[in-house]
Amino acid sequence: MLKSDFNFPFSNSMDNLIESNTSSIFNLAKSLENQGRSVIHLEIGEPDYHIPKITIDSVKSSIDNNQTNYVLGQGLFELRREIANYYKRRFNIDVNPKKELIVTPGAKFGLYLTLYSLINPGDEVIIIKPSWPTYSNLVNLFGGKIKEFPLSFKINQDITIFKSLLSEKTKLLIINFPNNPTSIMVNKNYLKNLVQIILAYRNLIIISDEIYMELTHDGKVNSMIQFSDIINRLVIISGFSKSFSMTGFRLGYVLAPFQLIKVLLKLVSNTITCVPPFIQMAAVHTLQLDEHIINARKFYKEKMEEVIKFLKDKDNISFPFVPNSSFYLFFKVKNGYESLALDILNKTGVATIPGIAFGENYKNFLRISITRDTDQLFKGISKILSFIEKNLT
């Protein structure tokens, strides 16, 4: 057994980094399972709509054909070209696959590389709230100064707040629509109003996490790439985990001006070298499956409607955020508290994400993912409701 009496002198930046709240709950739930406990996983954003068969077949075929060697760090040109074709189909926007795209092992690593390359200690970064905790965690890691932008998802109210936060010192704006944890997608007019404000701040860089973009329940898809006036300072982070159920493939991409792509490529060359080619080839074929997207939207829309109908008149919970996309439900618990999710997990065996993970103002919220089979999903929800009724009323 290794001795543990040596104290590693970690870099000072590690003092600013905490474990992702979403990962810590998942890890704890898995630990309980390893101890023999039965756990219902409503915490993790793991799509339960089936992965396309062509995706699996493509991986097998690529491995059988020995596509297992080093490839370009920027990503296979076939995949970058297909991503560019995708944006042309969706938005009639021309993306240069040679200069404006880089493939990464998951969207999260693309975000990491982007923030690492842009943030200096003290740089001011506006982050929408509620939001995925990794945004704040990484900005803190790199020494950025966070300004929180609390969303009401109402244009006039949010624009007023946004204006009050901006200054000439603001370097980055991080947004995420459809939003995690609320599953709300704003309309194009809302985005247009944000852009009109952004135009007055010519040095402001926009980082738009669009990983859930395709999963709008009404099928209306919007992206910040539609606004040509900001495209020279727009960074889009996306990937294949959510829309195509490819979470374990760890495949994402960054779409950005060539000036940034060149820097990201230097980082990739000194870290991961490249994404496995057989993983990339699977995505080449998968991106062409518009029918899969249409069916996935319908699947999650119907399931979300069923869950909300079940919860609609329940005491002690409310829905300040009504979802219109994706597969998360973010609800407020009367008399809720910061460690509620932990207590629910330990007492009932149902894993959820605590609201505080998404912002200090959401201590009395919980986020659940509806991506479980119907029996497990409603069994888990019933256990949550029972715990709340017994302990918080």
KAMO-V262054 format. One line per field, one symbol per residue. burial: + if it has 24 or more other C-alpha atoms within 12 Angstrom, else -. A space follows every 10 residues. Layout:
burial=???
This chain:
burial=---------- ---------- ++--++-+++ --------++ ++++++++++ ++--++-++- -+-------- -+++++++++ ++++-++--+ ---+++++++ ++++++++++ +++++++++- --++++++++ ++++++++++ ++++++++++ +++----++- +++-++---+ ++++++++++ +++++++--+ +++++-+++- ++-+++++++ +++++++++- +++++++--+ ++++++++++ +++++++-++ ++++++++-+ +++++-++-- -+-+++++++ +++++++++- -++-++++++ +-+++-++-- -----++-+- ++++++++++ ++++-+++++ ++++++-+++ +++++++++- -+++++++++ ++----++++ +-+++-++-- ---
